[in-house]
């Protein structure tokens, strides 16, 4: 499975302008372009925290999948916003613990000036999904 290609085909992350650039050996990197559609306020210049969260979750999940080589859904995530995000963002994530059932990843998000704007810690499922999951099935005709 080419993790970068798989993640870059996710409709939701594409909608937000997220691009995964690397995922291997328990690490991953990705970017999100600044866009007016992602602003938290129509009169401001700060990206919505939810968009920043999705970047952290996506890149953190890719880091875990680079170890699991399987679907690894998010179980829990917390994020600390350290500065307003007012430019393109890039994220670096690494797996800090990998177990039989759960993995933990840390994701740091930086702005275009390399200022740390957020840090997140996510927990992802690493095993026990089996062959059939909602993530691995083919879309039915109603969803095409």
Secondary structure as the mmCIF struct_conf table of DSSP 4:
data_model
#
loop_
_struct_conf.conf_type_id
_struct_conf.id
_struct_conf.beg_label_comp_id
_struct_conf.beg_label_asym_id
_struct_conf.beg_label_seq_id
_struct_conf.end_label_comp_id
_struct_conf.end_label_asym_id
_struct_conf.end_label_seq_id
HELX_RH_AL_P HELX_RH_AL_P1 UNK A 3 UNK A 8
TURN_TY1_P TURN_TY1_P1 UNK A 9 UNK A 9
HELX_RH_AL_P HELX_RH_AL_P2 UNK A 11 UNK A 15
TURN_TY1_P TURN_TY1_P2 UNK A 16 UNK A 17
STRN STRN1 UNK A 18 UNK A 24
TURN_TY1_P TURN_TY1_P3 UNK A 25 UNK A 26
STRN STRN2 UNK A 27 UNK A 32
HELX_RH_3T_P HELX_RH_3T_P1 UNK A 36 UNK A 38
STRN STRN3 UNK A 39 UNK A 39
BEND BEND1 UNK A 40 UNK A 41
TURN_TY1_P TURN_TY1_P4 UNK A 42 UNK A 43
BEND BEND2 UNK A 44 UNK A 44
STRN STRN4 UNK A 47 UNK A 47
HELX_RH_AL_P HELX_RH_AL_P3 UNK A 49 UNK A 68
BEND BEND3 UNK A 70 UNK A 70
STRN STRN5 UNK A 74 UNK A 81
BEND BEND4 UNK A 83 UNK A 83
BEND BEND5 UNK A 87 UNK A 87
STRN STRN6 UNK A 89 UNK A 98
BEND BEND6 UNK A 100 UNK A 101
STRN STRN7 UNK A 102 UNK A 111
TURN_TY1_P TURN_TY1_P5 UNK A 112 UNK A 113
STRN STRN8 UNK A 116 UNK A 125
BEND BEND7 UNK A 127 UNK A 127
BEND BEND8 UNK A 131 UNK A 131
TURN_TY1_P TURN_TY1_P6 UNK A 134 UNK A 136
BEND BEND9 UNK A 137 UNK A 137
HELX_LH_PP_P HELX_LH_PP_P1 UNK A 138 UNK A 140
HELX_RH_3T_P HELX_RH_3T_P2 UNK A 141 UNK A 143
#
